[in-house]
Amino acid sequence: MNYVVAVLPDIIQVEAAYSALAENGLSDNQIDILGSGYKSADEYKLVDSNQQAKKGVKGSFYWLILFGFLAGYIFNYLTGIEILATVGTLGNHVIGGLLGAIAGALGAYFVSEGIGLTKGIGDALPYRNRLNEGKYLIVVKGTEELIHQATRVLRQFEPENIQGYIEPTSA
């Protein structure tokens, strides 16, 4: 499926663009409007990168804690560092493991925050920001030919941004 997304500054522009697209033969199920009074980003399933990052950290969190514990335990075993003299050798290895598990948890947290800030999911965050500013998105989906036709129509309205996307097909 192909998409084109245009950012328009106000409701008058977006409704005029919608009408022009409809006059050019596009049906209601091929055009979506996002913004105040229309679909929200969540209703359209416009991905929130912070939410995706939290899902990612949840999956890696437990593995990193386990790996951190094992690494801390093995490190203490190999180096023989005495953390607390009163707990004995095995107790020191376990404390080393617990410190490693804490390091793994912190690593998972900070890596997930970095992924949320840098990776994101395509242009979802800029589009969400524009919606938060009170602007409107008009999204047209269809064949490549239909997207070219819609792009020509949308350019007449001088959108702030217009971007085409191709949804990857699973092989």
Protein Blocks (a to p, Z undefined) as FASTA:
>chain_A
ZZdddddfbfklmmmmmmmmmmnopafklpccedehiacfklnopacfklmmmmmmmmmm
mmmmmmmmmmmmmmmmmnopafblklojmlmmmmmmmmmmmmmmmmmmmmmmmmmmmnon
ojlmmmmmmmmnopacddddddfklmmmmmmmmmmnopabdcdddddddZZ
